[in-house]
Amino acid sequence: MSTAADIRIALDLPDEESQALAQFVKRVTWSAMRECAVDEAECYQIRAAINKLQSALADAGYAPR
């Protein structure tokens, strides 16, 4: 059985886009994620990825209240 390895994604964004993205991932709702997912399991995966993105943005100084 094959397991997926973690990957690193490097991304350069202007300040305004970083702030907007941080606001978006803070505000996106479960319902919006569920609409884009094929099933509930994928929705949980999307939420987990968004949580990691929020952490990376916060580490870079973009953590909206």
C-alpha positions in Angstrom: 0.0 0.0 0.0 1.4 3.4 -1.0 1.3 6.4 1.3 1.4 10.0 0.2 4.4 12.0 1.1 4.2 15.6 2.4 5.1 18.1 -0.2 6.4 21.7 0.2 4.9 24.4 -1.9 6.8 27.7 -2.2 4.7 30.7 -3.0 5.6 34.4 -3.4 2.6 36.8 -3.0 2.4 40.6 -2.7 1.4 41.9 0.7 -2.1 42.8 -0.5 -2.7 39.3 -1.8 -1.3 37.7 1.3 -3.6 39.7 3.5 -6.6 39.0 1.3 -5.8 35.2 1.3 -5.5 35.2 5.1 -8.9 36.9 5.3 -10.5 34.5 2.9 -9.2 31.3 4.7 -10.4 32.8 8.0 -13.9 33.4 6.6 -14.5 30.4 4.3 -17.3 28.3 5.7 -17.8 24.6 6.0 -20.8 24.9 3.7 -18.6 26.5 1.0 -16.0 23.8 1.4 -18.6 21.1 1.3 -20.1 22.5 -2.0 -16.6 22.1 -3.6 -15.8 18.7 -2.2 -16.9 15.4 -3.8 -17.8 14.0 -0.3 -17.6 14.8 3.4 -14.2 13.0 3.7 -12.7 15.3 1.0 -14.2 18.3 2.8 -12.3 17.3 6.0 -9.1 17.1 3.9 -9.8 20.6 2.5 -10.4 21.9 6.0 -7.1 20.4 7.2 -5.2 21.9 4.3 -6.8 25.3 4.9 -5.7 25.0 8.6 -2.1 24.5 7.5 -2.4 27.4 5.1 -3.7 29.6 7.9 -0.7 28.6 10.1 1.8 29.3 7.3 0.2 32.7 6.7 0.2 33.5 10.5 3.9 32.5 10.7 4.6 35.0 7.9 2.7 37.7 9.8 -0.7 37.4 8.2 -3.1 36.4 11.0 -6.3 38.4 10.8 -8.4 38.7 13.9 
